[in-house]
Amino acid sequence: MKGKTIIALILILVCLDQAIKLYVKTNFYYSEQRVVFDWFRIHFIENPGMAWGLKLGKGDLGKLALTLFRLIAVIWGCFYIRRIIQQKYHRGFVVSVGFIFAGALGNLLDSLFYGLIFEKSDPSTQNIAQAFSPGGGYAGFMYGHVVDMWYFPFIQTTLPKWVPFWGGDYFEFFSPVFNTADVWVSVGVITLLLFRRNKQ
């Protein structure tokens, strides 16, 4: 597989991810939710950590560590993709790695620059964040939050009283809010499992 092809794929995926994030960021106030279908909603939140809200430590130091980790992973990914192309790995394997790389790069861009570019959106005032505001951004370089928006609450119900431990509690499936870059990573990991025995 040619290097230009995988580079083009990665650029398309990253641009699509960033276009959606920028649209949400500049058209939604923080925590705003718009219902497309009952089970499909666009819900704008920002995640200072990783998937599921996990963090590498507390406070600014933890956020900096996470951004540095993402940056190192993306740099390493550049060399890894180059190597598997040179070694003529299976096209499907290379594409899978490209999807994972594009997702990681998309979320890295949020962490690096969004804090500098955008002002804070406050759900209490319902202001939509402006880019390059005279008041400056909400965070410094490498301290930006990742924009999430896809929300699919397929099931929302109260569990029957007879269910052990959780009877009578509210139950929701699927509750995470995620972004397009997360989709790219998930697609890459799933397809990578299919091609892991067929690299060549």
Secondary structure, DSSP 4 states (H G I P E B T S, - for coil): --HHHHHHHHHHHHHHHHHHHHHHHHHS-TT-EEEEETTEEEEEEEESSSGGG--SSSHHHHHHHHHHHHHHHHHHHHHHHHHHHHTT--HHHHHHHHHHHHHHHHHHHIIIIIHHHBPPP-TTTTPPPPBT-TT--SS-TT-PPEEEEEE---EEEE--TTSTTTTT-EEEES--EE-HHHHHHHHHHHHHHHHTT---
